[in-house]
Amino acid sequence: MPATRRAHTSADDEAPGLRVGARKKIIRTDPLTHTGQHFRQTVYAFSDLRYLLSQGLMRTAEIEAARDAGEDDPSNTWSAKGRQEFAVYNDLLLMHEGLEKRLTECKMAEEIELVADLIHKGASSARAEDTKSLKPAIIDLITPPGGSISPPLHRRQKIGQGYNHYVTGEFLCPAGLNWANDK
């Protein structure tokens, strides 16, 4: 017996839930966001990127001007904090090929701020990613081997954690205080 085929129906005849939806638009993120994510996780977690970039450009120009004039390296006169900031700036430049060129081609302060915002966006996503992965890891750490915690803690939610839960509250309690003592 020959196999029967289903007659082809037009899209108007099909149920709305069975139609193929529009394709999701591919959004290309600027590579600087990935650099920001990596920068935050490996080099320096807390930095004001606008300040770091503007000071880094200013200090680089200062070094180049001194070199062109045949003078000594001006970084010897900077404070320890200034030298540390410049080292962090140079680490950031090494992470992203072409970043220094992109920064030096900026004609307005707003363009530098845009670059800083892109890097900051990546750094912020890294921070969120870190905290999201910490919750399940902490639960695994405080759960006794082969045991369970009562009441149970949800791996993806913050509700009921912290001081609101007996076990996590005990870990958060300052060392000089006894969590079991209500006083």
N, C-alpha and C positions, 0 to 999 in steps of 0.2 A: 504494500500500500504506500503510495507516495506521501511524503511528508507535506503537511499543509503549512503554508506560510501565513503569517499574520499580515493583513493588509496594512500598507504604509498609511499612517494618518498624518495630517498636518499638525503643526505646533498648536494651532488653535483648538484642535480636538483633544489634545492631551490635558491631563490634570495639571494645574499650576505647580504642584510639588514635584512633578516628574520632569519638568523642563530643565535643561542645562542653563544655569545662571551665567551672567556675564563673567568673563575672566577677570581675576583679580589683577589689578594693575601692579606691575613690578615697580617698587620704589627703590631707587638707588640711594644709599646713604653716602654722604661724603666720607672718604677714608679717614678724615680727621676724627670722626666720632670713634672709630676703632682704635685710633692712636690714643685718644683720651681715656678709653677704657683700659688699655694696656698701661698707660702712664699712671693711672690711679692705683692699679693693682701692683705695679712693680717698682715705681720710683718714688712717688710722693702722693699720699692720699688726700691731704688737705692743703690746697693752694688756691690763691686768688689768681686765676689764669690771666685775667686782663692785666693785672699789675705785673705778674711774672713776665708776660710777653713784652709789655711796654718797657719795663726796666731792663730786660734782656737785650732788647734792640738798642736802648740808650747806652748800655754798658759796652755792647759790641762796637757801636759807633765811636765811643770814647777810646777803646783799645785801638781801633783802626786809625783814628786821628793821631794818637800818640805814636803809633808805629810809623805813620807817614812823616811825622815831624822828627823822627829819630829819638824820641824821648823814651824813658823807662816805662815799663808796663804799669798802668795806673791801678791795676787790680791789687797791687801791694798796699795801696792807701785805703782800700775799701774795708768796711767792718767785716767781722766774721760772718754775720748774717748776710751781708751783701755778696760775699764770695760764695756762700752756700746757695743763695738764690740763683746766682749766675751758673753754678754747677748744675742745679736742677734744670735751668733753662737749656743748658747745653745737652743734658740727657734727653730732654724733650725733642730737641732738634735732631738728635741721632736716631730717635725712634721713627721719625717720619721723613722719608727722603723727599726733598723739595720744600719742606716747611720753611726753611730759612729764606729761600728764594721767594716763596709766597708772601712771607712777612715783609721782606725788603721792598717788594713791589707794591705794597699797600701805600696808597697816597693819602688816605684819610684815617683818622683814629677809629671811625666806625667800621672800617674794613678789618682792622686788628681786633676789634671787639667781636666781629662776626666769627673770625677764626677762633678766638677764645671761647665763644659760645658753643661752637661745634665740638671743641675738645671737651668743654665742660659737660656737654650733653652725653658724651661717651663715658666720662668719669661718673656721672650720676647714674647711668644705667649699670655700670660696674658695681656701684654701691648697693643698688637695689638687688642686683643679682647675688651679691655676697650675702645679704641678709636673708634672701629667700632660701639660699642653700644652707644657712646656719640653723634654721628652726628644726629641720629633720635630724641634722647631725647632733644637736644638743639633746634632742629626745632620745636618740640612740645612746648617747653618752651617759645619761642619767638613769636609763632603764636598767635594772639589774639583769645580768645574763640569764636568759631563760625565764625571766619574770615579766611582770607588767606593772604599770603605774595605775593607781586607782585614785580618783577618777581618771579615765584615759585622757591623754593630750592629743589634740589633732595636729597632724604634721604640717598642714597647709594654712592653719588659722592661728591668730594670736589670742583669740578669745579663750579665757580661762587660764592663760599662762601668766608668768610673772608672779607678783605677790598674791594673785587670786587663786593660785594653786599651791597646795601644801608642799609638794616636792620642790617645785621651782622656787617658791618663796623661801624655802630653807637655804637654797643655794645663794639667793640674793641677799639674805640677811647678813648684816655686818658682823665681822668676826667676834666682836666683844659682846654681842647679844645672843641670847638663846631663843631660837625660833619657837621651840616647844613651850616656852614660858610666856603666857599671855600678858604678863605685867610689863 
